Amino acid sequence: MSRRSTGHLEFAPVAGAEARQLASAGSENMTTIFISRQPIYDRSGKMSGYQLLYDRDALTRALSAMDQKAGSEFFLNTVLKWGMEPLGNGTPAFIGITRTVLLQNYCTSLPKDRVVLEIPGDVEPDDAVIRFLTELRKAGYNIAFDDFDFTTETRRVLDVANYVKICFNRLRRAEITEQLSFLKQSKVKAIVTGIETHEALEIAKSLDFEYFAGPCFTKPKGKTSAEIATNRLTTMQLIMKLHDPELEMAELEAIVKQDLAISFKLMRYVNSALLSVGSIKTAIQQVGTDRLRSWASVLFLSKLDEKPTQLIVTALVRAKMAESLAQAMGEKHTGTYYMVGLFSLVDALLNVPMPEATQLLPFSGDVREALISLGGRCGAVLKCVLSYESGNWSDVSCGDLDTAAIRHSYMVSIAAAHQMLKITEN
């Protein structure tokens, strides 16, 4: 590693266009690394950033067989081309940086205005690590420490940190309060992770955390069926009807017509494409029934109150990925897989446990088995989708599909979900 005359390590971040060129260089023959994202929410439930998850073990193995130039290109290809560009949504990406990636200076090719370089809890913040992080801060990068625990030994990391992540389940409430008091003095922002229930979320909010991460946003609040608002259940019933493969055009038209907002948006969308149509039926024919089903489902879901937009995005990604995997495996009735993915969050949308939620809607036995226990062929695909989403890479498998095919299905699904949401918001 070269040094300036001042004795500081030399850092030369690569500009955006050059970074993209490096990322594409020789990427086609490189090892496929699984990569996904998980949201980081603010107090209002809005996505304020995302954790970029990738298979660190696979990346480490791949980098160990490369020289520094090839390793830099491979890392940039994985994080930028397959991570930030398709998965980004304008919010910062928190990217876990291993010791090897840090000390080999790979991360300086990443765009500093779009990333937060995160040091995992198993990376010892020794002198070499702190020295590199200090230079990265001077170069304009934001730094985060995962699984943070304030002690005399870790105090010095606050001098280079912008964020620290505190695991909700690892510390007692009094310990978390003590940690936060130290952090407020240093002006470092705290993100609480491991929020698994809505009760835990409320406790974390009462402790004055500003940012939250964890699966609680995809879980029900634990109400009973008697407490479900009629319009919420009706909405889910309509979405189920939309995805009935035997649904006639007249029935589809009737469903769309009963909601004025959806009818208006459909007509406006079709006419904006320079197609002059005068009826809902003609508009449906122009858009296509398959696209209309997905489009109307998003609009119906968006009418549900108290649910973050990201929950709808997650449902759409799961639906599209399940369908895409089924198509890749040669399954015939891929629409069923789409429905399983879409309704895998029906418990969170209705705020009741999954077994109860599936009794409230007329699911087939196969769909109900997949949603409750991940059983059957649909359940096996859904298990792959959920494992990929959460970064449980050892459980990611789907028939005979290879890693490239599975990752491709996820990337296609992210793009489709964002495109669908963008159309419905116009």
C-alpha positions in Angstrom: 0.0 0.0 0.0 1.5 3.3 -1.1 1.7 6.3 1.3 1.7 10.0 0.9 4.6 12.1 2.1 2.4 13.0 5.1 2.5 9.4 6.2 -1.2 8.9 5.6 -2.5 5.9 3.7 -3.4 6.9 0.1 -7.0 6.7 -0.9 -8.3 7.5 -4.3 -12.1 6.8 -4.6 -13.1 5.9 -8.2 -15.7 8.2 -9.8 -19.1 6.9 -10.8 -18.6 6.2 -14.5 -15.2 4.7 -13.9 -16.6 2.5 -11.1 -19.3 1.2 -13.4 -16.8 0.4 -16.1 -14.6 -1.5 -13.6 -17.7 -3.3 -12.3 -18.6 -4.7 -15.7 -15.0 -5.7 -16.6 -14.7 -9.4 -16.8 -17.8 -9.8 -14.6 -19.6 -12.4 -16.8 -17.2 -15.2 -15.8 -17.0 -14.4 -12.1 -18.4 -16.4 -9.3 -22.1 -15.7 -8.5 -22.5 -14.2 -5.0 -26.0 -14.1 -3.5 -27.0 -10.6 -2.6 -30.2 -9.0 -1.2 -31.4 -6.2 0.9 -33.3 -5.5 4.2 -34.9 -2.2 5.0 -33.9 0.2 7.8 -36.9 2.3 9.0 -37.4 5.6 10.7 -39.9 6.3 13.4 -42.7 6.8 10.9 -42.2 3.5 9.3 -40.6 5.0 6.2 -37.5 3.2 4.7 -34.5 5.5 5.4 -31.8 3.1 4.3 -31.2 -0.5 3.6 -28.8 -3.3 4.7 -27.1 -4.8 1.7 -26.8 -8.5 2.5 -24.3 -10.8 0.7 -22.8 -14.2 1.2 -19.6 -13.1 3.0 -18.1 -16.6 3.1 -18.5 -17.0 -0.6 -17.0 -13.6 -1.2 -14.1 -14.3 1.0 -13.4 -17.6 -0.8 -13.6 -15.9 -4.2 -11.3 -13.0 -3.2 -8.7 -15.3 -1.7 -8.0 -16.8 -5.1 -7.6 -13.4 -6.8 -4.9 -10.7 -7.0 -5.7 -7.2 -5.8 -6.8 -5.9 -9.2 -9.1 -8.8 -9.9 -10.4 -8.8 -6.3 -11.2 -5.1 -6.5 -13.1 -5.6 -9.8 -15.0 -8.6 -8.4 -15.9 -6.8 -5.2 -17.1 -3.7 -7.1 -19.1 -5.9 -9.5 -20.8 -7.7 -6.6 -21.7 -4.6 -4.6 -22.3 -2.1 -7.3 -23.6 -3.9 -10.4 -25.5 -6.6 -8.5 -26.3 -4.7 -5.3 -26.7 -1.0 -5.2 -27.7 -0.3 -8.8 -30.6 -2.8 -9.0 -31.5 -2.8 -5.3 -31.1 0.9 -4.4 -34.0 3.3 -4.0 -32.3 6.6 -3.3 -31.5 5.8 0.3 -28.0 4.9 1.7 -26.8 1.3 1.5 -25.2 -0.2 4.6 -22.6 -2.6 3.3 -20.8 -5.0 5.6 -17.0 -4.7 5.1 -14.8 -7.6 6.1 -11.3 -7.1 7.3 -9.9 -8.3 4.0 -12.0 -5.9 2.0 -11.1 -3.0 4.2 -7.3 -3.6 4.4 -7.1 -4.4 0.6 -8.6 -1.0 0.0 -11.5 -2.4 -2.2 -14.2 -0.3 -0.8 -12.7 3.0 -1.9 -14.2 2.4 -5.4 -17.7 2.7 -4.0 -19.7 6.0 -4.3 -19.2 7.7 -1.0 -22.6 9.6 -1.2 -24.6 6.3 -1.5 -22.9 3.9 1.0 -22.3 3.5 4.7 -19.4 1.2 5.2 -20.3 -1.1 8.1 -17.8 -3.0 10.2 -19.2 -6.3 11.5 -19.0 -7.2 15.1 -16.5 -10.0 14.5 -13.9 -7.5 13.1 -11.6 -6.4 15.8 -11.2 -2.6 15.7 -7.4 -2.7 16.1 -4.9 0.0 15.1 -4.8 -1.1 11.5 -8.6 -1.1 11.2 -9.0 2.3 12.9 -6.2 3.8 10.7 -8.0 2.8 7.5 -11.4 3.9 8.8 -9.9 7.3 9.8 -8.7 7.8 6.2 -12.1 6.7 4.8 -13.8 9.3 7.0 -11.4 12.0 5.8 -12.2 10.9 2.2 -15.9 11.5 2.9 -17.3 8.0 3.7 -19.8 7.3 6.4 -18.9 4.5 8.8 -21.0 2.2 10.9 -20.2 -0.4 13.5 -22.5 -3.4 13.8 -23.4 -5.2 17.1 -21.9 -2.3 19.1 -21.2 -2.6 22.8 -19.8 0.5 24.5 -16.8 -0.3 26.7 -13.4 1.4 27.5 -11.9 -0.7 24.7 -14.5 0.3 22.1 -14.7 4.0 23.0 -12.2 5.0 20.3 -14.4 3.8 17.5 -16.8 6.6 18.2 -14.2 9.0 16.8 -14.6 7.5 13.4 -18.2 6.3 13.5 -21.3 8.0 12.0 -23.6 5.1 13.1 -23.6 2.2 15.5 -26.0 -0.7 15.5 -27.2 -2.0 18.9 -28.9 -5.4 19.0 -32.1 -5.2 20.9 -32.1 -8.9 22.0 -28.5 -9.0 23.2 -28.7 -6.3 25.9 -31.0 -5.6 28.8 -33.1 -2.4 28.7 -30.9 -0.7 31.4 -27.8 -1.5 29.4 -29.3 -0.1 26.2 -30.2 3.1 28.0 -26.7 3.4 29.3 -25.3 2.9 25.8 -27.6 5.5 24.3 -26.5 8.1 26.9 -22.9 7.7 25.8 -23.8 7.9 22.1 -25.8 11.1 22.5 -22.6 12.8 23.9 -20.7 11.7 20.8 -23.4 12.6 18.3 -23.2 9.2 16.8 -26.6 8.0 15.4 -27.9 4.7 16.8 -29.8 2.0 14.9 -31.5 -0.7 16.9 -31.5 -4.1 15.2 -33.2 -7.4 16.0 -36.7 -5.9 16.4 -38.8 -9.0 16.0 -42.2 -8.0 17.5 -44.3 -4.9 17.5 -44.0 -4.8 21.3 -40.2 -4.6 20.9 -40.6 -1.8 18.4 -42.7 0.3 20.8 -40.1 -0.3 23.6 -37.3 0.8 21.2 -39.2 3.9 20.3 -39.7 4.7 24.0 -35.9 4.6 24.4 -35.7 7.3 21.7 -34.1 5.3 18.9 -34.5 7.0 15.6 -33.8 4.0 13.3 -35.0 0.4 13.4 -34.3 -2.9 11.6 -35.8 -6.3 12.1 -38.6 -8.5 10.9 -41.4 -7.0 13.0 -42.7 -5.0 10.1 -43.6 -8.2 8.2 -45.4 -9.7 11.2 -48.9 -9.3 12.5 -49.8 -7.3 15.5 -51.6 -10.2 17.1 -55.2 -9.1 16.8 -58.1 -11.5 16.6 -60.3 -12.0 13.6 -63.1 -10.1 15.3 -60.9 -7.0 15.4 -60.2 -7.0 11.6 -61.7 -4.1 9.8 -64.3 -5.1 7.3 -62.7 -3.1 4.5 -59.3 -4.8 5.2 -60.7 -8.3 4.8 -62.8 -7.2 1.8 -59.6 -5.9 0.1 -57.8 -9.2 0.5 -60.8 -11.0 -0.8 -60.8 -8.8 -3.9 -57.1 -9.4 -4.5 -57.7 -13.2 -4.2 -60.5 -12.9 -6.8 -58.2 -10.9 -9.1 -55.8 -13.8 -9.2 -58.4 -16.5 -9.9 -57.1 -18.1 -13.2 -60.8 -18.7 -14.2 -61.8 -15.1 -13.7 -63.9 -13.9 -16.6 -63.3 -10.5 -18.2 -66.8 -9.3 -17.0 -65.9 -10.2 -13.4 -62.5 -8.5 -13.7 -64.2 -5.4 -15.1 -66.7 -5.4 -12.2 -64.0 -5.6 -9.6 -62.2 -2.6 -11.1 -65.4 -0.6 -11.5 -66.3 -0.9 -7.8 -63.3 1.2 -6.8 -63.4 4.8 -8.2 -59.8 5.5 -7.5 -58.6 2.4 -9.3 -60.9 3.0 -12.3 -59.6 6.6 -12.6 -55.9 5.6 -12.4 -56.4 2.8 -14.9 -58.0 5.1 -17.4 -55.4 7.8 -16.9 -52.6 5.4 -17.2 -53.9 3.9 -20.5 -54.7 7.3 -22.0 -51.2 8.6 -21.0 -49.8 6.0 -23.4 -51.4 7.8 -26.3 -54.2 5.3 -26.4 -57.7 6.9 -26.5 -60.1 4.5 -24.7 -63.5 5.2 -23.4 -64.4 2.2 -21.2 -62.9 0.2 -18.4 -63.3 -3.0 -20.5 -61.2 -1.5 -23.4 -58.6 -0.2 -20.9 -58.2 -3.7 -19.4 -57.8 -5.2 -22.9 -55.1 -2.6 -23.6 -53.2 -3.2 -20.4 -53.6 -7.0 -20.4 -55.3 -9.1 -17.7 -52.1 -10.4 -16.1 -50.6 -6.9 -15.7 -53.9 -5.5 -14.6 -54.2 -8.1 -11.8 -50.8 -7.1 -10.4 -51.4 -3.4 -10.9 -54.8 -3.5 -9.2 -53.5 -5.6 -6.4 -50.9 -2.9 -5.6 -53.6 -0.2 -5.6 -55.8 -2.3 -3.3 -52.9 -3.0 -0.9 -51.9 0.7 -0.8 -55.4 1.5 0.6 -54.6 -0.4 3.7 -53.8 2.0 6.5 -51.0 1.8 9.0 -48.8 -0.3 6.8 -45.5 0.9 5.4 -45.1 1.1 1.7 -42.1 -1.3 2.0 -44.4 -4.0 3.1 -46.2 -3.8 -0.2 -42.9 -3.9 -2.0 -41.9 -7.0 -0.1 -45.1 -8.7 -1.0 -44.6 -7.9 -4.6 -41.0 -9.1 -4.6 -41.9 -12.4 -3.0 -44.8 -12.9 -5.5 -42.6 -12.1 -8.6 -39.7 -14.1 -7.3 -41.8 -17.2 -6.6 -43.4 -16.9 -10.0 -40.0 -16.4 -11.7 -38.4 -19.5 -9.9 -41.4 -21.6 -10.9 -41.1 -20.5 -14.5 -37.3 -21.3 -14.4 -38.1 -24.8 -13.1 -40.7 -25.4 -15.8 -43.8 -25.4 -13.6 -47.1 -25.1 -15.4 -49.3 -23.1 -13.0 -47.0 -20.3 -12.1 -49.8 -18.0 -11.2 -50.3 -20.1 -8.0 -46.7 -19.5 -7.0 -47.3 -15.7 -7.6 -50.3 -15.9 -5.3 -48.4 -17.8 -2.6 -45.7 -15.1 -2.6 -48.1 -12.2 -2.6 -50.2 -13.7 0.3 -47.1 -14.7 2.3 -47.7 -11.5 4.2 -51.5 -11.8 4.6 -50.9 -12.3 8.3 -49.2 -9.0 8.6 -51.7 -7.3 6.4 -54.7 -8.6 8.4 -52.8 -8.5 11.8 -53.7 -12.0 12.7 -51.6 -15.2 12.9 -51.2 -17.0 9.6 -53.3 -20.1 10.4 -56.2 -17.8 11.3 -55.6 -15.6 8.3 -55.8 -18.5 5.9 -59.1 -19.6 7.3 -60.6 -16.2 6.6 -59.9 -16.4 2.8 -60.8 -19.2 0.4 -57.3 -20.6 -0.3 -56.9 -24.0 -1.8 -55.3 -26.7 0.3 -52.0 -26.4 -1.5 -51.8 -22.7 -1.0 -52.8 -22.9 2.6 -50.2 -25.6 3.3 -47.5 -23.5 1.7 -48.4 -20.4 3.7 -48.7 -22.1 7.1 -45.9 -24.7 7.0 -43.9 -24.1 3.8 -45.2 -27.5 2.7 -45.6 -28.9 -0.8 -44.0 -27.6 -4.0 -45.2 -24.1 -3.6 -44.0 -24.1 0.0 -40.5 -25.2 -1.1 -40.3 -22.3 -3.5 -41.6 -19.9 -0.9 -38.9 -21.2 1.6 -36.2 -20.4 -1.0 -37.7 -16.9 -1.4 -37.8 -16.2 2.3 -34.3 -17.6 2.9 -32.9 -15.4 0.1 -34.7 -12.3 1.4 -33.4 -12.8 5.0 -29.8 -13.7 3.9 -30.0 -17.3 5.2 -27.8 -18.4 2.3 -27.3 -22.0 3.5 -31.0 -22.6 3.1 -31.3 -21.0 -0.4 -32.0 -23.8 -2.9 -34.8 -24.3 -5.4 -34.9 -27.6 -7.3 -31.9 -27.9 -9.8 -31.6 -24.1 -10.3 -28.0 -22.8 -9.9 -27.0 -19.7 -7.9 -27.1 -17.4 -10.9 -30.7 -18.4 -11.8 -31.9 -17.8 -8.2 -30.1 -14.4 -8.0 -31.5 -13.4 -11.3 -35.0 -14.2 -10.1 -34.5 -11.9 -7.1 -33.1 -9.0 -9.2 -36.0 -9.3 -11.8 -38.5 -9.3 -8.9 -37.0 -6.1 -7.3 -37.1 -4.3 -10.6 -40.7 -5.4 -11.3 -41.9 -4.4 -7.9 -40.5 -0.9 -8.1 -41.8 -0.4 -11.6 -45.3 -1.5 -10.6 -45.3 0.7 -7.5 -44.1 3.7 -9.6 -46.9 3.2 -12.1 -49.6 3.0 -9.4 -48.3 6.2 -7.6 -48.6 8.3 -10.7 
